[in-house]
């Protein structure tokens, strides 16, 4: 009898494992299907600046980027594999241009680059100037390349808002690493304006009028609340995460800010960078960096020296398991936003090509979106919920911004 009971227990255990494996495979298959059934938008992909740094030149002979490459986090082949249909190309303008000048011309050059990629590969990429255009491209199997400008430094005069809308910019991140002429940055301690400048208030109002989404990623807390107080349209955080998991990182959004964003009707698009996801990872990265640099200093080396490479690799190997967050943590941030503000107020804002080597396990490039959808399915999110996170929420805000702009222009 004991033998029979033991055998039965083992059988049931093996059966349960088999059922779990089958269930996991079913969910993974479902995730793969949904990634290609639904439009997936990503609020922030830094491809243009990555190509600019590499002295990108678009020529008829050029075929390596962005169709297929082993560089960076984004290309056409990997995007199609992951089901990514509308990645917002970040027209990133470094804060240094606020000192040197030339911000507007630099932004225009990156816009030219994105348009050039579309013109060179019309069967692969298309313009993404409206939700309708994105949806039409999706039906044709074409990846849309909508554009958002990261840093409002190029808005040198109020007429530049209309200029950049005409050029295809559909959101503007008001500032970046330092305070600019529009508002204070979460990374800066100067607090030049204690929020928005007088000019910045005019910029927000003009963005509402022109139909450009206001992006509050990177702004100070005071600037965020002032934007919420004056905007007539919902706003977005194109690539931010929850401060709950990174309490010392002001760049992320606090619980109260997320609730206020929800009441505004806006969307927070979760950043995938490990430093944005887990404060402990950030601390371990800082610790490793300090020890590594001290070791290099002792040996009279810089990071660029050939002799430094094995030392750097040894540190990375030693700290590897502590240097990266994972796809489950991204889902934790989504869960937290849903708990605070509801399912209608969260999306994806990866920061691919913008957060270096800090991407989490399971989300290392644009091919990996099915991994995140799988985790959401496993946690009980419905297909309708996932469609909202992938596209519906951002699409709703974008359409509301367009509608409000038309109303303001007609009044």
Secondary structure per residue as TSV (DSSP state, phi and psi in degrees):
chain	resnum	aa	ss	phi	psi
A	1	X	-	360.0	-43.5
A	2	X	H	-61.6	-39.4
A	3	X	H	-63.7	-41.9
A	4	X	H	-62.9	-44.2
A	5	X	H	-63.2	-41.6
A	6	X	H	-63.8	-43.1
A	7	X	H	-63.0	-42.3
A	8	X	H	-63.2	-42.3
A	9	X	H	-61.7	-44.2
A	10	X	H	-63.6	-41.0
A	11	X	H	-62.0	-46.6
A	12	X	H	-62.9	-38.3
A	13	X	H	-64.0	-44.3
A	14	X	H	-64.9	-40.1
A	15	X	H	-62.9	-40.9
A	16	X	H	-64.7	-41.9
A	17	X	H	-61.4	-42.6
A	18	X	H	-63.2	-40.6
A	19	X	H	-64.5	-41.9
A	20	X	H	-62.6	-42.1
A	21	X	H	-62.4	-43.3
A	22	X	H	-64.5	-41.4
A	23	X	H	-63.7	-42.2
A	24	X	H	-64.3	-41.3
A	25	X	H	-63.7	-39.7
A	26	X	H	-61.1	-44.2
A	27	X	H	-67.1	-38.5
A	28	X	H	-66.0	-40.2
A	29	X	H	-63.7	-41.2
A	30	X	H	-64.2	-42.2
A	31	X	H	-60.5	-43.1
A	32	X	H	-62.1	-42.2
A	33	X	H	-65.4	-44.7
A	34	X	H	-66.0	-34.6
A	35	X	H	-61.4	-24.2
A	36	X	H	-107.3	-14.5
A	37	X	H	-79.4	-41.4
A	38	X	S	-95.7	150.3
A	39	X	-	-67.7	133.0
A	40	X	-	-112.1	124.3
A	41	X	E	-111.0	148.4
A	42	X	E	-124.3	123.8
A	43	X	E	-68.7	-12.4
A	44	X	E	-163.0	108.4
A	45	X	E	-127.6	123.8
A	46	X	-	-89.9	31.4
A	47	X	H	-56.2	-47.5
A	48	X	H	-57.6	-44.0
A	49	X	H	-70.0	-36.4
A	50	X	H	-60.1	-43.0
A	51	X	H	-68.4	-36.2
A	52	X	H	-63.3	-43.3
A	53	X	H	-61.9	-32.7
A	54	X	T	-89.0	17.2
A	55	X	T	55.2	46.1
A	56	X	-	-58.4	135.1
A	57	X	-	-133.7	128.4
A	58	X	-	-92.5	116.8
A	59	X	-	-134.9	165.8
A	60	X	T	-63.2	-27.7
A	61	X	T	-79.8	-15.0
A	62	X	-	-83.8	124.1
A	63	X	-	-134.1	-4.2
A	64	X	S	-75.4	-39.7
A	65	X	T	-129.3	135.3
A	66	X	T	-104.0	24.9
A	67	X	T	-73.9	-55.5
A	68	X	S	-152.7	127.1
A	69	X	-	-157.1	157.5
A	70	X	S	-97.2	12.2
A	71	X	S	-101.8	150.1
A	72	X	S	63.1	-164.7
A	73	X	S	-108.3	-12.4
A	74	X	-	-129.6	134.6
A	75	X	-	-157.5	172.5
A	76	X	H	-61.9	-46.8
A	77	X	H	-60.4	-47.5
A	78	X	H	-69.7	-35.1
A	79	X	H	-63.5	-42.8
A	80	X	H	-64.3	-39.7
A	81	X	H	-61.3	-41.1
A	82	X	H	-85.3	-7.2
A	83	X	T	81.4	18.5
A	84	X	-	-81.2	119.5
A	85	X	-	-111.2	-23.6
A	86	X	E	-145.1	69.7
A	87	X	E	-76.7	124.1
A	88	X	E	-70.9	116.8
A	89	X	E	-74.0	121.4
A	90	X	E	-79.8	117.3
A	91	X	E	-88.9	81.3
A	92	X	E	-85.1	125.4
A	93	X	-	-116.0	106.9
A	94	X	-	-55.8	149.7
A	95	X	T	-62.1	-20.3
A	96	X	T	-59.4	-27.3
A	97	X	H	-68.2	-18.0
A	98	X	H	-70.5	-19.3
A	99	X	H	-97.3	-46.0
A	100	X	H	-84.0	-20.9
A	101	X	S	84.7	172.4
A	102	X	-	89.9	12.0
A	103	X	H	-62.7	-43.6
A	104	X	H	-64.8	-44.3
A	105	X	H	-64.2	-37.9
A	106	X	H	-66.7	-43.9
A	107	X	H	-59.4	-44.3
A	108	X	H	-60.6	-35.6
A	109	X	H	-67.4	-36.8
A	110	X	H	-71.4	-35.8
A	111	X	H	-62.6	-42.7
A	112	X	H	-57.4	-39.9
A	113	X	H	-62.1	-48.3
A	114	X	H	-61.7	-44.7
A	115	X	H	-63.0	-35.1
A	116	X	H	-65.9	-39.7
A	117	X	H	-61.8	-43.1
A	118	X	H	-63.9	-43.8
A	119	X	H	-65.8	-34.3
A	120	X	H	-76.4	-27.6
A	121	X	T	-129.3	63.0
A	122	X	T	-65.8	-20.7
A	123	X	T	-83.3	-9.9
A	124	X	T	-110.4	-41.7
A	125	X	E	-125.3	150.9
A	126	X	E	-141.3	167.4
A	127	X	E	-64.7	152.1
A	128	X	-	-132.2	66.6
A	129	X	S	-93.0	-6.6
A	130	X	S	-157.7	159.3
A	131	X	H	-58.2	-38.4
A	132	X	H	-60.3	-44.1
A	133	X	H	-64.6	-39.7
A	134	X	H	-60.4	-45.1
A	135	X	H	-66.5	-37.1
A	136	X	H	-67.2	-41.4
A	137	X	H	-62.1	-39.9
A	138	X	H	-59.1	-42.3
A	139	X	H	-62.1	-28.5
A	140	X	H	-90.5	-3.5
A	141	X	T	78.6	19.7
A	142	X	-	-101.1	137.0
A	143	X	E	-82.1	123.3
A	144	X	E	-81.1	146.5
A	145	X	E	-121.4	73.4
A	146	X	-	-64.9	159.8
A	147	X	E	-125.4	139.1
A	148	X	E	-126.6	140.8
A	149	X	E	-97.5	119.7
A	150	X	E	-93.8	104.7
A	151	X	-	104.9	120.8
A	152	X	G	-81.9	10.3
A	153	X	G	-53.8	-36.2
A	154	X	G	-67.9	-10.5
A	155	X	-	-81.7	75.3
A	156	X	-	-78.1	-25.9
A	157	X	S	-144.7	160.8
A	158	X	T	-61.5	-29.1
A	159	X	H	-66.2	-16.7
A	160	X	H	-69.2	-21.8
A	161	X	H	-61.8	-47.8
A	162	X	H	-64.7	-38.7
A	163	X	H	-57.1	-47.6
A	164	X	H	-75.8	-28.5
A	165	X	H	-64.0	-43.6
A	166	X	H	-60.7	-32.1
A	167	X	T	-82.5	-5.1
A	168	X	T	110.4	1.2
A	169	X	E	-72.3	127.3
A	170	X	E	-117.9	-4.5
A	171	X	E	-148.2	155.1
A	172	X	E	-128.2	121.6
A	173	X	E	-76.2	117.7
A	174	X	S	-59.9	-35.2
A	175	X	-	-147.0	-176.4
A	176	X	-	-134.0	-111.0
A	177	X	S	-82.1	-20.6
A	178	X	S	-135.4	162.6
A	179	X	-	-57.4	140.6
A	180	X	-	-125.4	-163.1
A	181	X	S	-72.4	-11.2
A	182	X	S	-97.8	-46.5
A	183	X	B	-164.7	177.9
A	184	X	-	-84.5	151.1
A	185	X	B	-100.3	147.6
A	186	X	T	-66.4	-22.2
A	187	X	T	-85.7	-15.9
A	188	X	-	-99.0	143.8
A	189	X	S	-104.8	2.3
A	190	X	-	-68.4	-39.2
A	191	X	-	54.0	56.7
A	192	X	S	-56.4	-40.1
A	193	X	S	-115.2	-3.2
A	194	X	S	53.1	42.6
A	195	X	S	127.7	-122.3
A	196	X	B	-92.0	145.9
A	197	X	-	-79.0	167.6
A	198	X	H	-58.7	-42.1
A	199	X	H	-63.5	-39.4
A	200	X	H	-60.3	-37.0
A	201	X	H	-62.4	-40.8
A	202	X	H	-64.5	-37.9
A	203	X	H	-63.7	-45.1
A	204	X	H	-60.1	-45.6
A	205	X	H	-61.8	-39.6
A	206	X	H	-71.9	-33.5
A	207	X	H	-62.9	-41.4
A	208	X	H	-58.0	-42.2
A	209	X	H	-71.7	-33.7
A	210	X	H	-86.8	-17.2
A	211	X	T	89.1	34.9
A	212	X	-	-108.6	127.6
A	213	X	E	-65.3	136.9
A	214	X	E	-85.2	121.7
A	215	X	E	-105.3	119.8
A	216	X	-	-99.8	9.5
A	217	X	T	-59.7	142.5
A	218	X	T	82.6	-16.3
A	219	X	B	-81.1	160.8
A	220	X	-	-69.6	163.2
A	221	X	H	-59.6	-43.1
A	222	X	H	-61.7	-42.4
A	223	X	H	-63.0	-40.6
A	224	X	H	-57.1	-52.4
A	225	X	H	-65.3	-33.6
A	226	X	H	-68.7	-38.3
A	227	X	H	-60.6	-47.9
A	228	X	H	-58.4	-33.5
A	229	X	H	-73.2	-24.8
A	230	X	H	-113.7	-20.4
A	231	X	-	-68.3	143.0
A	232	X	S	-96.1	-4.2
A	233	X	S	-127.2	157.9
A	234	X	-	-60.7	152.0
A	235	X	-	-115.3	168.8
A	236	X	E	-126.2	157.7
A	237	X	E	-113.6	102.5
A	238	X	T	-69.6	-24.8
A	239	X	T	-159.3	71.3
A	240	X	-	-133.4	160.1
A	241	X	-	-127.8	-167.8
A	242	X	B	-95.1	127.9
A	243	X	G	-66.8	-19.7
A	244	X	G	-50.1	-39.3
A	245	X	G	-93.6	-6.2
A	246	X	-	-138.9	66.4
A	247	X	T	-58.5	-23.3
A	248	X	T	-95.4	5.5
A	249	X	-	-110.4	96.2
A	250	X	T	-66.6	-18.1
A	251	X	T	-62.4	-30.8
A	252	X	S	-80.1	171.9
A	253	X	B	-99.6	136.0
A	254	X	-	-74.3	167.1
A	255	X	H	-58.5	-43.8
A	256	X	H	-64.1	-36.6
A	257	X	H	-66.4	-41.2
A	258	X	H	-63.8	-40.9
A	259	X	H	-63.4	-41.9
A	260	X	H	-65.4	-38.5
A	261	X	H	-62.1	-40.2
A	262	X	H	-63.5	-44.2
A	263	X	H	-63.2	-31.9
A	264	X	H	-72.0	-17.2
A	265	X	T	91.8	7.6
A	266	X	-	-85.3	-171.8
A	267	X	E	-137.6	133.0
A	268	X	E	-101.2	127.1
A	269	X	E	-107.4	114.7
A	270	X	E	-69.6	127.2
A	271	X	-	-77.0	136.0
A	272	X	-	-89.8	-9.4
A	273	X	B	-58.1	135.3
A	274	X	H	-57.9	-35.2
A	275	X	H	-65.6	-27.0
A	276	X	H	-82.0	-17.8
A	277	X	H	-97.6	-32.2
A	278	X	-	-148.8	115.3
A	279	X	H	-61.5	-30.6
A	280	X	H	-68.2	-36.4
A	281	X	H	-62.8	-43.0
A	282	X	H	-60.5	-42.2
A	283	X	H	-64.7	-40.9
A	284	X	H	-67.1	-36.8
A	285	X	H	-63.9	-41.9
A	286	X	H	-64.4	-41.9
A	287	X	H	-63.2	-46.4
A	288	X	H	-61.5	-43.4
A	289	X	H	-61.9	-43.6
A	290	X	H	-62.8	-46.8
A	291	X	H	-65.3	-40.2
A	292	X	H	-65.2	-45.0
A	293	X	H	-66.3	-35.4
A	294	X	H	-64.7	-41.1
A	295	X	H	-64.0	-43.3
A	296	X	H	-64.6	-40.2
A	297	X	H	-61.9	-42.4
A	298	X	H	-59.2	-34.2
A	299	X	T	-93.0	3.6
A	300	X	T	69.1	32.5
A	301	X	-	-115.9	154.2
A	302	X	-	-110.4	169.6
A	303	X	T	-63.1	-22.9
A	304	X	T	-83.4	-13.6
A	305	X	S	-68.7	143.8
A	306	X	G	-61.7	-37.1
A	307	X	G	-68.5	-16.3
A	308	X	G	-79.9	-21.5
A	309	X	H	-57.4	-49.1
A	310	X	H	-64.7	-31.1
A	311	X	H	-67.5	-45.0
A	312	X	H	-62.5	-44.5
A	313	X	H	-64.2	-36.4
A	314	X	H	-64.0	-41.5
A	315	X	H	-64.8	-42.6
A	316	X	H	-61.8	-39.3
A	317	X	H	-66.9	-42.4
A	318	X	H	-63.5	-39.7
A	319	X	H	-98.5	2.1
A	320	X	G	-48.8	-50.0
A	321	X	G	-67.9	-15.3
A	322	X	G	-105.2	-1.6
A	323	X	S	-94.6	-10.2
A	324	X	-	-131.4	140.7
A	325	X	-	-81.6	-165.8
A	326	X	B	-145.4	175.1
A	327	X	H	-62.7	-29.7
A	328	X	H	-62.6	-35.8
A	329	X	H	-69.8	-34.2
A	330	X	H	-60.0	-43.7
A	331	X	H	-63.5	-33.8
A	332	X	H	-60.3	-42.1
A	333	X	H	-64.8	-41.0
A	334	X	H	-62.4	-45.4
A	335	X	H	-54.9	-44.3
A	336	X	H	-65.4	-42.1
A	337	X	H	-63.4	-43.6
A	338	X	H	-60.4	-40.9
A	339	X	H	-63.0	-39.8
A	340	X	H	-82.8	-42.4
A	341	X	H	-121.7	-19.8
A	342	X	-	108.7	163.9
A	343	X	G	-65.9	-19.3
A	344	X	G	-81.6	4.9
A	345	X	G	-129.8	28.5
A	346	X	E	-140.7	149.0
A	347	X	E	-155.5	-168.0
A	348	X	E	-102.7	132.0
A	349	X	-	-142.7	67.6
A	350	X	-	-54.0	-40.2
A	351	X	-	69.5	27.7
A	352	X	B	-54.4	140.7
A	353	X	T	67.5	6.8
A	354	X	T	-121.2	-11.7
A	355	X	S	-116.4	20.9
A	356	X	T	60.3	-135.3
A	357	X	T	-93.2	19.8
A	358	X	-	-94.4	8.7
A	359	X	B	-63.6	146.0
A	360	X	-	-75.6	158.9
A	361	X	B	-60.8	129.0
A	362	X	T	95.2	-7.0
A	363	X	-	-142.5	54.0
A	364	X	S	-83.9	-16.3
A	365	X	S	-161.6	-176.2
A	366	X	G	-70.6	-8.5
A	367	X	G	-78.1	-8.1
A	368	X	G	-98.3	6.5
A	369	X	H	-56.5	-34.7
A	370	X	H	-58.5	-29.3
A	371	X	H	-62.5	-40.5
A	372	X	H	-72.2	-40.3
A	373	X	H	-62.8	-38.7
A	374	X	H	-58.0	-45.9
A	375	X	H	-63.2	-40.3
A	376	X	H	-65.0	-41.5
A	377	X	H	-61.1	-43.2
A	378	X	H	-60.9	-30.7
A	379	X	T	-87.3	1.3
A	380	X	T	99.5	7.0
A	381	X	-	-67.9	136.9
A	382	X	-	-80.4	168.0
A	383	X	H	-61.8	-37.5
A	384	X	H	-64.1	-40.1
A	385	X	H	-60.5	-46.5
A	386	X	H	-66.7	-36.5
A	387	X	H	-61.9	-39.0
A	388	X	I	-63.6	-44.1
A	389	X	I	-66.2	-39.1
A	390	X	I	-70.6	-40.6
A	391	X	I	-149.8	-40.4
A	392	X	I	-57.5	-41.2
A	393	X	H	-67.5	-48.4
A	394	X	H	-65.6	-39.5
A	395	X	H	-60.1	-41.7
A	396	X	H	-61.1	-47.5
A	397	X	H	-61.5	-45.9
A	398	X	H	-58.4	-44.7
A	399	X	H	-66.7	-38.8
A	400	X	H	-63.6	-40.0
A	401	X	H	-62.4	-41.5
A	402	X	H	-64.3	-43.9
A	403	X	H	-63.5	-44.6
A	404	X	H	-65.8	-37.6
A	405	X	H	-61.5	-43.2
A	406	X	H	-63.7	-40.2
A	407	X	H	-63.9	-43.3
A	408	X	H	-66.0	-36.8
A	409	X	H	-72.0	-27.8
A	410	X	H	-89.2	-6.6
A	411	X	-	-96.1	360.0
